[in-house]
Amino acid sequence: MADELGRRDLLKSASAAVAVAAGPAVIAARGQNEKINIGWIGVGTRGNAGLDWLNKASGQHVRLRAVCDTFTGYLARAKDRVQTIYGNTPDTYNDYQQLLADKSIDAVYIMTPEHLHHSMTLAALKAGKHVYIEKPLAHTIEEGAEIVKAWEKSGKVVQVGTQNRSSSLYRKAKELVEAGMLGEIHYVRAFWYRNSAPDDPAWRYKIPADANEQNTDWKKFLGPAQQRAFDKQRYYQWRLYWDYSGGISTDLLVHQTDITNFVLGKTVPTSCMASGGVYRWTDKSDDRDVPDTLSAIYEYGDRFHLNYSCHFGNNHYGYGEQFMGSEGTLEVLNRKDLNFYPQTLDGKAPAHVLAKKEVHYNGMKDFGESDGAINHFRNFIEAVRGNEKVVAPPTAGQQAAISGHMATLSFKANKKIYWDAKTEKVRYS
């Protein structure tokens, strides 16, 4: 494998990226060998999978004390899963406030629809819990800012679920950039393309056959959202509705604005222009709000441009980011492969560029990783144990989320939107 920097340097860089020499041990009073009691809020599709990820990441350091969900079927499934993989019977709740009232719980994972992130995270911090909060940080820019302020006052560990930051491939990408392999970087192209069968519309997750108004706590699901009559589609397929989701902007795009920030040391763009719509899933029975096709153009204040595109009608090109420098191109594709190609200019490039070699890594082959999720969970637990710092604190989560919200606001208004870093507010052209 051609690699000018070497595997040993990568390991050093990875250690630096997670800041191993972290702050004071937050559970020191109970001792490093004492298990951390975890409460889990939201055990739907991703939340249920996360139970296994945490066990793989840090099973020896945690006890899954309690689970919470507003659908009794998910709650029963999670209880059984905890018994199977953790070996204990967790307490079960359909009200997260009751879970947070348990003083024995040290930390919570919040894996719920995004419109509930704000109220749940604030309540968890107020209850003295450490928090892993799925991305996006919040449903609006203002809610995210409130979470950041509450976190800063709390002294608690908070990790935002932008897990690409914990991927060895992206850490390698960051290392290559910082070593100057790409030269000047003014342009990134990021994309996420998906497809599904006509009878399996995007984000129309399967609704449990036994789901009904009696075993699904609709009122608790709605929370601060607009009050409506019980609707199975809105509950189980919430990503399709603006009341509970930002759609592509906050479910997918934020991963790629965040990892661009991480790899290149960026923060928040100065402007965004977004467009798109519901182009694929136009059947009259499909009442989705959010687009299935979205493009967003971002400008940053330091002569940098990010071109983002997403479409749910073709998956040939998959998922990835392409970092385009004056001396080389770096791409991470499908969270699986990293490729670096020097810009030789048909042999006319400067000698130091011609001396550069291609670099190729595969996540599973070279690092034993399918993506960064398990590393991200482990990083959070190690931060709670006082051994590391989180790689995705609320400040970084808010920066990524702002980009997503800017795309949503621009799309809805059909106008170019600008970010004012001084006032921390947006304005339209």
C-alpha positions, 0 to 999 in steps of 0.5 A: 500500500502506498502511504507516505505518512505510515500507519504509526503516524496514523495511530498517533494522529488518531490518539490526538483526535480523540484527545486521550489526555482528557479532563478529570475523571467524572466518576472518580468518586466511584472508582474506574472499575465501577460500571456506568449506569445507562438510561436509554431513551428511544428504542426504535430502529436506530435506538434498538441497534444502538443497544448492541453497538454500546455493548460492543463498544464498552460492554465491560464498563456499562450497565444498561439500567433502564429503557424508555419508549412510547410504543409498548412493542419497542419497549418490550423488544428492548427489554428482551434485548438488554436481558440477552446481551447485558444479562440484566432486566432493565427498568422500563418507562414510557415517560422519559422524565421518570427515567431521568428521576432515577438518581442511580443513572449516570448517563443517557442515550437519546435516540428519538425523533429530532423535535424531541432532542431539545426538551429531552437534552435540557431535562437530562442535563438538569437531572445531572446526567451525561448525554449522548444525543443523536444528530441533529443537535436540535430541531432549530438553530435556536434550540441548538443554541440553548442546548450549548448554553445549558451544556456549558453550565452543566459540567457534564459530558455531551456527545452529538451523534455525528459518528464520522468523526470517530471513523479511522478513515476520516481521521486519516483524511484529516491527517493527510490534509494537515500534512499538506498533501492536498495543497490549497483546498477551496472546494469540496463536493459531497453527495448522498444518493439512495434508491429503493423499490417503487413499493418501498418508498424512502423513509416509509419504515414498516409500521408494526402490525399491532400498533394502535392508539392504545399501545402508542403514546401519541401525546408524548411523541408529539411533545412540543409539535403541533397537536394532531389526531393520532397518525401511524405514519407520522409516528413511525415514519416521522422523518418525512414530516417537517414537524418532527424532522428536517429531512435530508438537511438534518438527517443526511447533510449534517453528517457531511457538513460536520465531517467537512468541518472536522477534516478541514477545520471549518465551522459555519458557512456564511451563506447557503442556497438550496433547492429541490423538491418531492420528485420521486415519491409523488403518489397521491397517497404519499403525504410526505413534506420533506424533499426526496431531492435536494442540492445546497451550495455553501460559501465560507468566509475563507474562499471555500465552497461546498457543493452538496447534492442528494437524490432518492432515485438513483444510488449508483454513485452512493455516498461520499465527500471529495476534497479537491486541493491544488496538489491532490484529490482526497475522497472518502466513499461510502464510509468504506474507502479512502483514496488520495490521488496527486495532481500531476498535471500530466507531469507538469506539476512541481517536483514535490507534487510529482513525488507524492504517491497514491494512498488507498485505505479500506475501513474494514480491511485496514482498521476493522471498522464498517463505520465510526458508530462503535468508536463514537459510542466508546469515545463517549463512555471513555469521556464519562470515565474521564479518560478522553474528551468527546470528539463531537461536543455540542459546539461542533454539533451545533455548527453542523446543525446550523448548516442543515437548518440553513439549507432547510430555511433556504429551501422553504423560502426559495431564497439565499440565506446568510449566517451572521456569526456576531448575532448568531442569526440568519437573514435572507437576501 
